[in-house]
Amino acid sequence: MGAPPDEQALVSQIPATLAGLLAVAEDELQIQTELGSVQADAVVSALGRAFVVEVSRAASAGPVSAKAA
């Protein structure tokens, strides 16, 4: 699921933001953005974990996090 054009700028910040939070170099992240029918903007693998990232302009939880709860 690709982000609408107005969210593309936020999606492009995913690698730098997550690398900073995890204290790893951006080149240590494996990023997938072509996810087919998955309702997320990216899946990022780092430090032996996978992070599903969904960009939302709203303060409420998106469909991915709502299903995980």
C-alpha positions in Angstrom: 0.0 0.0 0.0 1.7 3.2 -1.1 1.3 6.4 0.8 -0.7 9.3 -0.9 1.6 12.0 -2.4 1.2 14.3 0.6 2.5 11.5 2.9 5.5 10.6 0.7 7.7 13.1 2.5 6.9 11.5 5.9 7.5 8.0 4.4 10.9 9.1 3.2 11.8 10.0 6.7 11.3 6.4 8.0 14.9 5.2 7.6 16.5 8.2 9.3 14.0 8.3 12.1 14.0 4.6 12.9 17.9 4.4 12.6 18.1 7.3 15.2 15.6 5.6 17.6 17.5 2.3 17.4 20.9 3.9 17.4 22.1 2.1 14.3 23.4 3.3 10.9 20.7 3.7 8.2 22.6 1.1 6.0 22.0 -1.5 8.7 18.2 -1.3 8.0 16.5 -3.5 5.5 13.5 -1.6 4.2 10.6 -2.9 2.1 8.1 -0.5 0.7 6.5 -2.7 -2.0 4.2 -4.7 0.2 1.3 -5.7 -2.1 -1.9 -6.0 -0.1 -0.3 -5.3 3.4 -1.8 -2.1 4.9 1.5 -0.5 5.9 3.9 2.0 4.4 7.1 0.0 5.1 8.5 -3.0 6.8 11.9 -2.4 8.3 14.2 -5.1 9.6 17.0 -4.2 12.1 18.6 -5.8 15.1 16.9 -9.1 14.4 13.5 -7.6 14.6 10.9 -6.4 12.1 9.1 -3.1 12.4 5.8 -2.4 10.5 5.6 1.3 9.8 2.4 3.1 9.0 2.3 6.8 8.4 -0.8 8.5 9.5 -1.8 12.2 9.6 -4.3 11.4 12.4 -3.5 11.0 16.0 -5.5 7.7 16.2 -4.1 4.3 15.6 -4.2 3.1 12.0 -5.5 -0.2 10.7 -2.2 -2.1 11.2 -1.8 -1.1 14.8 -5.5 -1.5 15.5 -5.4 -5.1 14.4 -2.3 -5.8 16.5 -4.0 -4.5 19.7 
